[in-house]
Amino acid sequence: MVMSIIGFIFGIVGLLGALLWHPSTVMCIIWIVVAVLGIVLSAIGIKKGSKGLSIAGLVLSIIGVIIAIVMTVACATVDKAVNTVKDELATMTDEQVQGALEDLGAQLESALGDAGAEIESVVEEVSEAAAN
C-alpha cells in the first residue's frame, strides 16, 4: 500500500513538473526521473496487490514521462535557436541589426494585421448569428 501511495505521489509530481516550462534541459530531465520513479514504484505496488492507486500512479507517471520528453526536446530546441540568434547577432554590424529589426517589425505588422482582420470577421459573424 505504501508503494502505491508513493508511486501515485511521484506520478502527480512528475506530471505537474513536466507541464511546467523550464528554462533548462536539466530541469526537464529531473522531471523525467521523477516520473520514471513513479512508474517503478507504481509497478511494485501493483505486484504487491494494491491496484487502485498503483494504476492511477502508473498512468500519471507514463503521461508525465511522455510530456517531460516532449518538453525536454522543446527546451533543447529553443535553447539551440536562442544560441544561434545570439551568435548571428554577435557577428552583425549595427546597420545589419537595424535592417533585421525593421524586417521583423514589418513581418509582425503583416501577421498581426491578418490576424486582426480574421478576428474582426469572426466577431461580425458571431454578432450576426447572435442577432438572428
Backbone bond lengths (Angstrom), bond angles and torsions (degrees), N, CA, C in turn:
res aa  C-N    CA-C-N  psi(-1)  N-CA   C-N-CA  omega(-1)  CA-C   N-CA-C  phi
1 M - - - 1.447 - - 1.526 111.11 -
2 V 1.334 116.14 -38.04 1.463 120.13 -178.68 1.526 110.26 -65.17
3 M 1.333 117.37 -42.82 1.465 120.80 179.27 1.523 110.76 -62.63
4 S 1.317 116.72 -36.09 1.460 120.44 178.36 1.519 111.23 -63.28
5 I 1.320 116.02 -45.49 1.468 121.04 -179.49 1.523 110.12 -65.15
6 I 1.327 116.33 -46.20 1.471 119.92 -179.47 1.533 110.42 -64.63
7 G 1.332 117.76 -41.68 1.462 121.60 177.05 1.518 111.94 -61.89
8 F 1.342 115.50 -40.54 1.462 120.69 177.46 1.525 110.63 -63.63
9 I 1.317 116.96 -44.25 1.471 121.11 179.45 1.533 110.37 -63.73
10 F 1.325 116.73 -45.48 1.465 119.83 177.60 1.531 110.49 -62.00
11 G 1.328 117.59 -36.40 1.461 121.06 177.32 1.519 111.70 -62.84
12 I 1.339 116.38 -45.40 1.465 120.63 178.70 1.526 110.46 -63.81
13 V 1.333 116.36 -48.47 1.469 120.60 -178.34 1.530 110.64 -63.68
14 G 1.326 116.65 -42.18 1.466 120.54 178.75 1.516 112.15 -62.99
15 L 1.330 116.45 -41.55 1.462 120.35 179.34 1.526 111.13 -67.57
16 L 1.324 116.78 -47.71 1.466 119.93 179.88 1.528 111.43 -63.33
17 G 1.323 116.73 -41.79 1.464 120.23 177.93 1.515 111.89 -63.74
18 A 1.330 116.49 -37.66 1.469 120.59 -179.87 1.523 111.47 -68.25
19 L 1.327 117.11 -29.05 1.454 120.71 -178.79 1.527 113.11 -74.98
20 L 1.308 117.05 -17.02 1.463 120.85 179.50 1.516 109.99 -80.35
21 W 1.331 116.82 145.52 1.464 120.57 175.07 1.514 107.45 -83.14
22 H 1.324 116.36 128.77 1.460 121.48 -177.59 1.523 109.81 -116.03
23 P 1.324 116.26 135.98 1.460 118.62 -179.46 1.527 113.28 -73.83
24 S 1.308 117.64 -9.97 1.459 118.65 -178.81 1.527 110.44 -129.12
25 T 1.300 115.36 147.51 1.457 121.48 178.39 1.520 110.70 -67.11
26 V 1.324 116.77 -28.60 1.472 120.98 -179.25 1.526 110.71 -61.00
27 M 1.334 117.20 -42.37 1.461 119.94 179.14 1.519 111.16 -64.51
28 C 1.311 116.78 -37.93 1.464 120.17 177.34 1.527 110.57 -62.16
29 I 1.308 116.28 -41.75 1.468 120.63 179.83 1.527 110.70 -65.88
30 I 1.324 116.62 -36.13 1.472 119.99 177.67 1.528 109.87 -60.50
31 W 1.341 117.52 -41.62 1.466 120.13 179.99 1.523 111.19 -68.71
32 I 1.332 117.37 -30.73 1.466 119.70 174.58 1.530 109.30 -63.34
33 V 1.331 116.33 -44.35 1.473 121.20 -179.73 1.526 110.00 -62.40
34 V 1.332 117.47 -43.98 1.468 120.95 179.63 1.532 110.27 -61.09
35 A 1.327 116.47 -44.64 1.462 119.79 -179.79 1.529 111.69 -67.07
36 V 1.329 117.38 -37.43 1.476 120.09 176.94 1.529 110.12 -64.80
37 L 1.323 117.20 -39.33 1.470 119.79 174.72 1.530 110.27 -60.99
38 G 1.318 116.81 -37.82 1.468 120.38 175.96 1.515 111.53 -61.77
39 I 1.337 116.74 -39.85 1.471 120.71 177.85 1.522 110.31 -62.83
40 V 1.331 115.84 -47.74 1.470 120.61 -177.72 1.525 110.89 -62.79
41 L 1.324 117.05 -48.71 1.458 120.52 -178.01 1.531 111.55 -66.32
42 S 1.317 117.36 -36.97 1.463 120.34 177.16 1.527 111.03 -66.73
43 A 1.341 116.74 -39.37 1.468 120.21 177.06 1.531 111.11 -63.02
44 I 1.326 115.71 -40.06 1.475 119.40 176.70 1.527 109.79 -63.47
45 G 1.336 116.29 -40.97 1.460 120.16 178.14 1.515 112.21 -62.00
46 I 1.338 116.97 -38.91 1.470 120.56 178.44 1.526 109.60 -64.92
47 K 1.343 117.30 -42.22 1.466 120.58 -179.64 1.524 111.71 -65.61
48 K 1.337 116.66 -29.75 1.464 119.85 179.66 1.522 112.12 -83.14
49 G 1.345 117.11 -2.54 1.454 119.93 172.43 1.515 116.01 103.46
50 S 1.311 119.09 -2.84 1.463 120.79 179.13 1.527 108.24 -94.66
51 K 1.322 116.98 103.69 1.463 121.07 -169.85 1.527 113.94 -87.26
52 G 1.305 119.94 -47.30 1.457 123.41 -169.25 1.512 115.13 -53.70
53 L 1.331 116.83 -67.07 1.460 120.48 -179.31 1.522 111.87 -67.37
54 S 1.305 116.87 -30.71 1.466 120.06 179.83 1.519 111.16 -64.21
55 I 1.310 116.95 -45.07 1.466 120.45 179.65 1.524 110.06 -66.72
56 A 1.323 116.45 -42.43 1.466 119.73 177.82 1.528 110.48 -61.51
57 G 1.338 116.72 -44.60 1.461 120.91 178.02 1.517 112.09 -63.18
58 L 1.321 116.13 -38.11 1.463 121.15 178.89 1.524 110.70 -64.72
59 V 1.318 117.25 -45.84 1.465 121.41 179.69 1.528 110.46 -63.65
60 L 1.339 116.74 -48.09 1.468 120.09 179.52 1.521 111.36 -60.91
61 S 1.330 116.16 -40.87 1.462 120.00 -179.45 1.521 112.10 -65.88
62 I 1.323 116.94 -42.03 1.465 120.26 179.31 1.526 110.15 -64.04
63 I 1.324 116.69 -44.36 1.468 119.73 176.94 1.523 109.87 -61.97
64 G 1.339 116.69 -40.81 1.464 120.98 178.30 1.517 112.59 -61.51
65 V 1.327 117.37 -41.16 1.468 120.99 178.76 1.523 109.94 -63.91
66 I 1.320 116.55 -45.08 1.469 119.69 -179.06 1.525 110.55 -61.90
67 I 1.327 116.62 -48.12 1.465 120.04 -179.77 1.525 110.72 -64.60
68 A 1.326 117.68 -40.59 1.465 120.69 -179.95 1.529 111.21 -64.07
69 I 1.315 117.50 -37.35 1.468 120.09 177.38 1.533 109.91 -66.00
70 V 1.318 116.76 -43.75 1.465 120.34 177.92 1.532 109.83 -61.15
71 M 1.329 116.91 -44.23 1.461 120.79 -179.81 1.532 111.30 -66.01
72 T 1.327 117.21 -35.74 1.461 120.34 177.79 1.520 110.51 -63.36
73 V 1.321 116.35 -44.30 1.466 120.35 177.86 1.533 109.79 -63.74
74 A 1.328 116.71 -41.93 1.467 120.28 179.21 1.527 110.93 -63.42
75 C 1.341 116.80 -44.54 1.479 120.40 178.45 1.521 110.97 -60.41
76 A 1.322 116.28 -45.01 1.462 120.01 -179.45 1.526 111.13 -64.58
77 T 1.329 117.09 -39.26 1.457 121.27 179.85 1.522 111.03 -66.17
78 V 1.333 116.56 -45.39 1.470 120.41 178.94 1.521 110.17 -64.05
79 D 1.328 116.53 -42.24 1.464 120.45 179.52 1.525 110.72 -61.06
80 K 1.315 116.83 -43.19 1.459 120.76 179.09 1.527 110.77 -64.49
81 A 1.335 117.12 -42.10 1.467 121.02 179.49 1.520 111.13 -63.85
82 V 1.324 116.85 -42.36 1.466 120.71 179.39 1.529 110.48 -63.57
83 N 1.313 116.34 -43.63 1.471 119.28 178.90 1.529 111.58 -64.36
84 T 1.324 117.05 -37.59 1.471 120.83 177.35 1.525 110.59 -63.14
85 V 1.325 116.72 -44.82 1.464 120.64 178.98 1.522 110.48 -63.93
86 K 1.331 116.74 -42.22 1.471 120.23 177.72 1.525 110.90 -59.17
87 D 1.326 115.88 -44.83 1.465 119.79 179.79 1.526 111.57 -63.59
88 E 1.336 116.41 -41.85 1.462 119.95 179.17 1.525 111.18 -65.56
89 L 1.323 117.02 -41.84 1.467 120.48 179.46 1.526 111.49 -65.32
90 A 1.316 116.53 -33.21 1.466 120.05 -179.09 1.526 111.75 -66.55
91 T 1.336 117.15 -27.17 1.464 120.09 -177.69 1.529 112.77 -96.46
92 M 1.330 117.59 -4.79 1.464 120.74 -176.95 1.528 111.01 -88.65
93 T 1.329 114.76 150.27 1.463 119.86 174.24 1.528 108.34 -81.67
94 D 1.312 116.42 168.33 1.459 120.64 -179.85 1.526 111.39 -60.18
95 E 1.333 116.71 -38.26 1.451 120.36 179.96 1.530 111.10 -65.96
96 Q 1.327 116.60 -39.74 1.455 120.38 178.73 1.530 111.02 -65.97
97 V 1.333 116.19 -40.19 1.464 120.41 178.11 1.528 109.57 -63.69
98 Q 1.326 116.75 -44.87 1.466 120.89 179.26 1.525 110.75 -60.26
99 G 1.326 117.21 -43.61 1.467 121.33 178.39 1.520 111.45 -63.23
100 A 1.322 116.63 -42.56 1.467 120.52 179.36 1.523 110.77 -63.67
101 L 1.338 116.97 -41.00 1.463 120.19 178.39 1.522 111.56 -65.74
102 E 1.324 117.31 -38.40 1.463 120.24 177.42 1.526 111.02 -65.38
103 D 1.337 116.95 -41.37 1.465 120.63 176.83 1.530 110.80 -62.26
104 L 1.332 116.23 -43.09 1.462 120.70 178.82 1.521 110.34 -62.62
105 G 1.343 116.96 -42.02 1.462 120.50 177.86 1.509 111.99 -60.76
106 A 1.328 116.73 -41.92 1.464 120.76 178.91 1.525 110.93 -65.12
107 Q 1.328 116.74 -40.17 1.465 120.55 178.73 1.529 110.84 -65.38
108 L 1.334 116.10 -40.89 1.464 119.58 178.65 1.522 111.32 -65.48
109 E 1.330 117.18 -42.78 1.462 120.39 178.50 1.524 110.72 -61.03
110 S 1.321 116.49 -41.89 1.456 120.77 179.14 1.527 110.80 -63.76
111 A 1.333 115.99 -46.38 1.463 120.64 -178.70 1.522 110.89 -65.12
112 L 1.327 116.76 -43.90 1.460 120.24 -179.75 1.520 110.93 -69.14
113 G 1.308 116.36 -35.52 1.463 119.52 177.36 1.520 111.18 -63.33
114 D 1.323 116.64 -43.61 1.462 121.13 177.98 1.525 110.38 -63.63
115 A 1.331 116.34 -43.42 1.463 120.79 179.84 1.520 110.08 -65.38
116 G 1.341 116.37 -40.28 1.464 119.99 179.04 1.514 111.67 -62.05
117 A 1.325 116.76 -41.22 1.466 120.63 178.72 1.527 110.48 -64.90
118 E 1.327 117.44 -40.26 1.458 121.05 178.70 1.522 110.58 -65.39
119 I 1.317 116.92 -41.72 1.463 120.68 179.66 1.524 109.77 -63.55
120 E 1.329 116.91 -43.26 1.462 120.40 179.15 1.522 111.33 -61.20
121 S 1.333 117.47 -41.63 1.471 119.64 -179.85 1.528 110.91 -66.99
122 V 1.319 117.39 -37.96 1.468 120.50 177.99 1.523 110.21 -65.73
123 V 1.333 117.03 -42.13 1.465 121.01 179.08 1.529 110.12 -62.51
124 E 1.333 117.07 -41.72 1.461 120.56 177.68 1.530 111.57 -62.99
125 E 1.340 117.08 -42.67 1.455 121.00 179.07 1.521 111.27 -63.76
126 V 1.325 116.42 -42.23 1.463 120.53 179.11 1.523 110.11 -65.71
127 S 1.336 116.49 -41.30 1.459 120.22 179.07 1.526 110.85 -62.66
128 E 1.343 116.62 -43.42 1.456 120.53 178.23 1.523 111.68 -63.67
129 A 1.350 115.82 -42.02 1.458 119.89 179.51 1.528 110.77 -65.75
130 A 1.323 117.07 -37.33 1.465 120.88 179.35 1.515 111.03 -69.48
131 A 1.343 116.59 -33.59 1.465 120.91 -179.88 1.525 111.15 -70.02
132 N 1.315 115.77 -31.40 1.473 119.42 -179.36 1.473 108.44 -81.72
